[in-house]
Amino acid sequence: MKNNHQNLQKGLMPRHVQFIALAGMIGTGIFKGSSDTLAIAGPSVVVAYLIGGLLLFIIMAALGELALAFPNLNVQHLVNKAFGFQVSYIVGWLYWINWILVTVVELLAAGSFLQFWFPTIPLWLLSFLCAVVIVGINLTQVKYYGELEFWFAGIKIIALVAFIILGFSLLLGIIPSPVHNPFANYTEHGGFFPHGMGGTFSAFLVVMFSYGGAELIGVAVTETKDAERVLPKIIKGAVWRVIIFYILPILIICGLMPWDKVTGADSPFVQVFSTTGLPGAAHIMNFVLLTAVLSAANSGIYATSRTLFSMAQSGVAPKGLAKLSAKGIPLTGIMLTSVCILAGVYLAYLTPSQVIGYLMTIPGFTVMVIWISICAAQLKLRPIYKSQPAFQVKWFPYTTIFAIVSLCIIFIGFIFNPNNLIGTTVSLVTIGFLIFLSFLLKKGMNEIPA
């Protein structure tokens, strides 16, 4: 098969790639999904975020090692190289479906944040307008997309830092607030583990959804300048930043308001500022949250279009999806993604009060499958490296095996959790359908050369 990877423009700078990955990870999962994880586990959800962060680091390290060992191959290509057509077909389409759902969730969240100011306008219409803006951004050259995403992501990172500083100032009494004895909120209302360790474990699905997006580095690597030099630094920096940006804000929220008072109607971040009575702060934070989820949706459309492009190159998607526009963007993939996003917005029209909660559970399953496949590919491909990359997973193969086993345990646990019935059913039916199609299309198998 002819290798056409060079057709994608090398227009992304290191700072673009780092912020693209951060943008994918810091979105609805923390700004909106934190209300769900708090309801499930209370303050102990920080334990789930810590364990999830450890798994995230192992997965990112494995992905970085693979990217250096096999330059210009992204996640889907690497799985194809490790396991062939069928597994590549399943993982590739599952990853695309995952990011379609994530993008829809982010756009619906954006619509819900806009309702803070425009409560009379329906959710589906606000989400549709957001989708139009985001699709338009992705129709530009990749370097302009990267620059816009850099500033999009920069706004929410600055906002999170400001939230952490302001939050701790309120907790420590440096800034006066109506919240008396905030540290009591960690021990009262059922304690730090109000639903026991079972509640903490149950929060993992939303936590995995929240951390999903780290693997965007493995998607963007084919459009990154000097990837071999900058990738290790990007991976190390992205992981610890994300852990901090999740754990510290959750601790602040639980201190400034009882965890069982987080309603989910608005973002917990907005609720905190509304409760403390700081003038105008809730409006400022709502604007930042809107920017944040639009940023994550922006990353989602990038991920879906590039995944379709790479699948078309490796023969697991129609060849027409490998065509590029004059600007060097996979236009057909973006258009297909846009149609699917419109279908998601239509769901908001049908069930505006429930759609975000339902959709958030499904990517939690699919992200775990993708992450397992990344670790398994590293386990399989390590013996055939032509040369040992400078960046490697420490204590291999034990760390990789630990990540695979841990993710499998979490995955199996959620399959048998009755609270996840809808997400489990949709995910298993989708995986089963993709397995069936992979056998049906096996004769079209086409490996990617080293």
C-alpha positions in Angstrom: 0.0 0.0 0.0 1.2 3.5 -0.9 2.1 5.6 2.2 0.4 8.9 2.0 1.1 10.3 5.5 3.1 13.1 4.0 -0.1 14.5 2.5 -1.1 15.8 5.9 0.5 19.1 6.5 3.2 19.4 9.2 1.6 22.5 10.5 1.4 21.8 14.3 4.0 23.3 16.6 4.9 21.6 19.9 2.8 24.1 21.9 -0.1 23.4 19.6 0.1 19.6 20.2 0.5 20.0 24.0 -2.6 22.2 24.2 -4.6 20.0 21.8 -4.1 17.1 24.2 -4.9 19.3 27.2 -8.0 20.6 25.5 -9.3 17.1 24.8 -8.8 16.2 28.5 -10.0 19.4 30.2 -13.6 19.9 29.2 -17.1 18.6 30.1 -15.5 15.8 32.2 -14.3 18.3 34.9 -16.5 21.3 34.3 -19.9 19.5 34.0 -19.1 15.8 34.8 -17.6 16.7 38.2 -21.2 17.1 39.5 -21.9 13.5 38.5 -18.7 12.1 40.1 -19.4 14.0 43.3 -23.0 12.6 43.4 -21.6 9.1 43.0 -18.6 9.2 45.4 -18.6 12.5 47.3 -15.2 14.0 48.2 -13.5 10.5 47.8 -13.8 11.0 44.0 -10.3 12.5 44.3 -9.0 9.0 44.9 -10.6 7.8 41.6 -8.9 10.7 39.9 -5.5 9.8 41.4 -5.7 6.2 40.4 -7.0 7.2 36.9 -4.1 9.6 36.7 -1.6 6.8 37.3 -3.2 4.7 34.6 -3.2 7.7 32.3 0.6 8.2 32.8 1.3 4.6 31.9 -0.8 4.8 28.8 0.7 8.1 27.7 4.2 6.7 28.2 3.4 3.6 26.1 1.9 5.8 23.4 4.9 8.1 23.4 7.3 5.1 23.2 5.4 3.7 20.2 5.3 7.1 18.4 9.1 7.4 18.7 9.7 3.7 17.7 7.4 4.0 14.6 7.5 7.7 13.4 4.5 9.0 11.5 2.1 6.2 12.6 -0.8 7.4 14.7 -2.9 5.3 17.2 -5.0 3.5 14.6 -1.9 2.7 12.4 -0.1 1.3 15.4 -2.9 -1.0 16.4 -3.1 -2.1 12.7 0.7 -2.9 12.8 0.4 -4.9 16.0 -2.8 -6.8 15.5 -3.8 -6.6 11.8 -6.9 -5.6 10.0 -9.7 -6.9 12.2 -8.6 -5.4 15.5 -7.6 -2.2 13.7 -11.0 -2.0 12.2 -12.8 -2.4 15.6 -10.5 0.0 17.4 -10.5 2.6 14.7 -14.2 2.8 14.3 -14.7 2.6 18.0 -12.4 5.5 18.5 -14.2 7.5 15.9 -17.6 6.7 17.6 -16.1 7.6 21.0 -15.0 11.1 19.8 -18.3 11.7 18.0 -20.1 11.1 21.3 -17.5 13.2 23.2 -17.9 16.1 20.7 -21.7 15.9 21.0 -21.5 16.0 24.8 -19.2 19.0 24.7 -21.5 20.9 22.3 -24.5 20.0 24.5 -22.6 21.2 27.5 -21.8 24.4 25.7 -25.5 24.9 25.0 -26.3 24.3 28.7 -23.8 26.9 29.7 -25.3 29.4 27.3 -28.7 28.8 28.9 -27.2 30.4 32.0 -27.7 33.7 30.1 -30.5 32.6 27.7 -32.7 30.3 29.7 -35.7 30.6 27.3 -33.8 29.4 24.2 -33.9 25.6 23.8 -30.8 23.5 24.4 -30.8 22.0 20.9 -30.7 25.4 19.2 -27.9 26.7 21.3 -25.9 23.5 20.7 -26.5 23.7 17.0 -25.1 27.2 16.8 -22.0 26.1 18.7 -21.6 23.2 16.3 -21.7 25.6 13.3 -18.9 27.7 14.8 -16.7 24.7 15.7 -17.0 23.0 12.3 -16.1 26.3 10.6 -12.9 26.5 12.6 -11.9 22.9 11.5 -12.3 23.8 7.9 -9.3 26.1 8.1 -5.6 25.0 7.6 -4.3 22.8 10.4 -1.8 25.5 11.6 -4.7 27.9 12.1 -6.7 25.2 13.9 -3.7 24.6 16.1 -3.3 28.3 16.9 -7.0 28.8 17.7 -6.9 25.7 19.9 -3.8 27.0 21.7 -5.7 30.1 22.7 -8.9 28.3 23.4 -7.1 25.8 25.7 -5.0 28.6 27.2 -8.1 30.5 28.4 -9.5 27.5 30.4 -6.1 26.6 31.8 -5.6 30.2 33.1 -9.2 30.0 34.5 -8.5 26.8 36.3 -5.4 28.3 37.9 -7.3 31.4 38.9 -10.1 29.1 40.3 -7.5 27.2 42.3 -5.9 30.4 43.7 -9.2 32.0 44.5 -10.7 28.8 45.9 -7.9 28.3 48.3 -8.0 32.0 49.3 -11.7 31.5 50.2 -11.0 28.2 52.0 -8.2 29.7 54.1 -10.2 32.9 54.9 -7.8 35.2 53.0 -10.8 36.4 51.1 -14.0 36.7 53.2 -16.9 34.5 52.2 -20.3 33.4 53.7 -18.9 29.9 54.0 -18.2 29.1 57.7 -15.7 26.4 58.6 -15.4 25.0 55.1 -13.1 22.1 56.1 -16.1 20.6 57.9 -17.6 19.9 54.5 -15.0 17.1 54.0 -16.0 15.2 57.1 -19.8 16.0 57.4 -22.6 14.9 55.1 -21.6 11.3 55.3 -17.8 11.8 55.6 -15.0 11.7 53.0 -16.3 8.3 51.7 -20.1 8.8 52.0 -20.9 5.9 49.7 -17.9 3.7 50.7 -15.2 2.4 48.4 -18.0 1.1 46.1 -19.0 4.7 45.4 -15.4 5.6 44.6 -15.1 2.7 42.3 -18.4 3.6 40.6 -17.0 7.0 39.7 -14.3 5.6 37.5 -16.5 5.6 34.4 -16.9 9.3 34.4 -13.3 9.7 35.4 -12.2 7.7 32.4 -14.4 9.8 30.2 -12.8 12.9 31.7 -9.2 11.7 31.1 -10.1 10.6 27.6 -8.3 12.8 25.1 -4.8 12.1 26.3 -4.3 9.9 23.3 -4.9 12.9 20.9 -1.2 13.3 21.0 -1.0 10.0 19.2 -3.4 11.3 16.6 -1.7 14.7 16.1 1.8 13.2 15.8 1.5 12.8 12.0 1.0 16.6 11.7 3.7 17.7 14.3 7.0 19.2 13.4 10.0 17.5 15.0 7.8 15.0 16.9 10.6 12.8 18.0 12.2 15.5 20.0 9.2 17.2 21.5 6.9 14.3 22.2 8.4 13.0 25.5 8.4 16.4 27.0 4.8 17.0 26.0 3.7 13.7 27.5 5.4 14.3 30.8 4.0 17.8 31.1 0.5 17.0 30.1 -0.1 14.2 32.6 0.8 16.0 35.8 -1.0 19.2 34.7 -4.2 17.3 34.1 -4.0 15.5 37.5 -3.6 18.9 39.2 -6.4 20.5 37.2 -8.8 17.8 38.3 -7.9 17.0 41.9 -7.4 20.5 43.3 -10.6 22.0 41.9 -12.6 19.1 43.2 -11.1 19.6 46.7 -12.0 23.3 46.5 -15.6 22.6 45.4 -16.1 20.1 48.3 -14.7 22.6 50.8 -16.7 25.6 49.7 -20.1 23.8 49.4 -21.4 20.4 50.7 -20.9 17.7 48.0 -24.6 16.7 48.2 -25.6 20.3 47.4 -24.1 20.1 43.9 -27.2 20.0 41.7 -25.8 19.4 38.3 -28.2 22.0 36.8 -25.2 24.4 36.5 -21.5 23.6 36.6 -20.2 23.1 40.2 -17.7 25.9 39.4 -20.5 28.4 38.7 -22.4 27.1 41.8 -19.4 27.7 44.0 -19.0 31.3 42.9 -22.7 31.9 43.1 -22.7 30.6 46.7 -19.8 32.7 47.8 -21.5 35.9 46.5 -18.5 37.3 44.6 -19.9 39.9 42.3 -19.9 38.9 38.6 -17.6 35.9 39.3 -20.3 33.3 38.2 -20.8 35.1 34.9 -17.0 35.2 34.3 -16.6 31.5 35.2 -19.6 30.5 33.0 -17.9 32.3 30.0 -14.7 30.4 30.7 -16.6 27.1 30.9 -18.2 27.8 27.6 -14.8 28.5 26.0 -13.5 25.3 27.6 -16.1 22.9 26.3 -16.0 24.5 22.8 -12.2 23.9 22.9 -12.8 20.2 23.7 -15.4 20.0 20.9 -12.9 21.6 18.6 -10.4 18.8 19.5 -13.1 16.2 19.0 -13.8 17.2 15.4 -10.0 17.2 14.8 -9.7 13.7 16.2 -12.6 12.2 14.3 -11.6 13.6 10.9 -8.0 12.5 11.3 -9.0 9.1 12.5 -11.2 8.6 9.5 -8.3 9.7 7.3 -5.9 7.2 8.8 -8.4 4.4 8.6 -9.0 5.1 4.9 -5.3 4.9 4.3 -5.0 1.6 6.1 -8.0 0.1 4.3 -10.5 -0.1 7.1 -12.6 2.8 5.9 -13.8 3.9 2.5 -11.0 5.3 0.3 -12.9 8.5 -0.3 -12.2 9.5 3.3 -8.5 9.7 2.5 -9.0 12.7 0.1 -7.6 16.0 1.3 -8.8 19.5 0.3 -6.5 22.1 -1.3 -5.8 23.3 2.3 -4.6 19.9 3.3 -7.5 19.0 5.6 -9.7 15.8 5.4 -12.8 17.6 4.2 -14.9 14.5 3.7 -14.2 13.2 7.2 -15.2 16.6 8.7 -18.5 16.6 6.8 -19.3 13.0 7.9 -18.5 14.0 11.5 -20.8 17.1 11.2 -23.7 15.0 10.1 -23.3 12.7 13.1 -23.1 15.7 15.4 -26.4 17.0 14.0 -27.9 13.7 15.0 -26.6 14.2 18.6 -28.1 17.7 18.7 -31.4 16.1 17.6 -31.2 13.9 20.7 -31.1 17.0 22.8 -34.3 18.1 21.1 -35.9 14.8 22.1 -34.6 14.5 25.7 -33.0 17.8 26.8 -32.9 17.0 30.5 -31.3 13.6 30.2 -29.2 13.4 27.0 -25.8 14.6 28.5 -25.9 12.1 31.4 -26.7 9.2 29.1 -24.1 10.1 26.5 -21.3 10.7 29.1 -21.4 7.0 30.2 -20.7 5.6 26.7 -17.3 7.2 26.0 -16.1 6.0 29.4 -16.4 2.4 28.1 -14.9 3.1 24.7 -11.9 5.1 26.1 -11.0 2.1 28.2 -11.1 -0.2 25.2 -8.9 2.3 23.3 -6.4 2.5 26.2 -6.2 -1.3 26.6 -5.5 -1.6 22.8 -2.6 1.0 23.1 -1.0 -0.9 26.0 -1.5 -4.2 24.2 0.1 -2.8 21.0 3.1 -1.6 23.0 3.4 -5.0 24.6 3.2 -6.7 21.2 5.5 -4.4 19.2 8.3 -3.8 21.8 10.3 -6.9 20.6 10.4 -5.7 17.0 11.6 -2.2 17.4 14.4 -1.4 14.8 16.1 0.7 17.4 15.3 1.5 21.1 13.6 4.9 21.4 15.1 7.4 23.9 11.8 7.6 25.8 10.6 4.2 27.2 8.1 2.9 29.7 9.8 2.2 33.0 9.7 -1.3 34.5 8.4 -2.8 31.3 6.5 -5.1 31.0 5.1 -5.0 34.5 3.7 -1.4 34.3 2.0 -2.1 30.9 0.5 -5.3 32.2 -0.7 -3.5 35.4 -2.5 -0.9 33.3 -4.1 -3.6 31.1 -5.3 -5.6 34.0 -6.6 -2.5 35.9 -8.5 -1.2 32.9 -10.0 -4.7 32.3 -11.2 -4.9 35.9 -12.8 -1.5 35.8 -14.4 -2.4 32.4 -15.8 -5.7 33.7 -17.0 -4.0 36.9 -19.1 -1.5 35.0 -20.6 -4.1 32.7 -22.2 -5.7 35.7 -23.3 -2.4 37.4 -27.0 -2.0 36.9 -26.7 1.8 37.1 -24.8 1.7 33.8 -27.4 -0.4 31.9 -27.9 2.1 29.0 -24.3 2.8 28.5 -23.3 -0.8 28.8 -26.0 -2.0 26.4 -25.1 0.6 23.7 -21.3 0.0 24.1 -21.5 -3.8 23.9 -23.9 -3.8 21.0 -21.6 -1.4 19.2 -18.5 -3.5 19.8 -20.4 -6.7 18.8 -21.5 -5.0 15.6 -18.0 -3.9 14.8 -16.6 -7.4 15.5 -19.2 -8.8 13.1 -18.3 -6.3 10.3 -14.6 -6.9 10.8 -15.1 -10.6 10.1 -17.3 -9.7 7.1 -14.6 -7.4 5.7 -11.6 -9.5 6.7 -10.7 -10.3 3.0 -10.0 -6.6 2.5 -7.2 -6.7 5.1 -4.3 -4.4 4.3 -1.3 -4.1 6.6 0.7 -0.9 7.0 4.4 -1.3 6.2 7.0 -0.6 8.9 
